[in-house]
Amino acid sequence: MSQQKSGLSFLWLSAVTFLLDLLTKYIVVQKFDLYESVNVLPVFNLTYVRNYGAAFSFLADHDGWQKYFFILLAIGISLMLAYFMKKNRADQTLQNAAYALIIGGALANMVDRAYNGFVVDFFDFYWDIYHYPVFNVADIAICIGAGLLALDAFKGDKNKQKSGQK
């Protein structure tokens, strides 16, 4: 009797995401001064900024308690998603990849926040005078993971409809 592989086999993707994010942040901190910006494309700069909050600097203007809240949140979400991966089969590719990307991104931002007290962001996209909030590799991984979960949910609904289930 062979044991079926679980979704935990996708944790390599978490490790790659984690290492790539921390490496890019390290390079930015070493090569850039705070708020230094280098134009790369007409709509894109590399700009070193610090985010003391969460997405879109949510809660950044508070007294510092949010640092610990976001650290605990990242750990809790990562443990929950790892549990889901353990319960999943390895062939549930979209879901496992999504969970792995979110875990890698959440833990990388958590380490950055725990070590520095803030998250290093540097991808700065804009159009004319309108700038999208500056972000990093971990944020990209989390967004792609969320997108894959949405895609998996739509795919799952479509498969249920095809098989006549509701």
Salt bridges, closest charged atoms under 4 A:
ASP21 OD2 - LYS25 NZ 2.63
ASP61 OD1 - HIS62 NE2 3.78
ASP91 OD1 - ARG89 NE 2.97
ASP112 OD2 - LYS25 NZ 3.37
ASP124 OD1 - HIS131 ND1 2.84
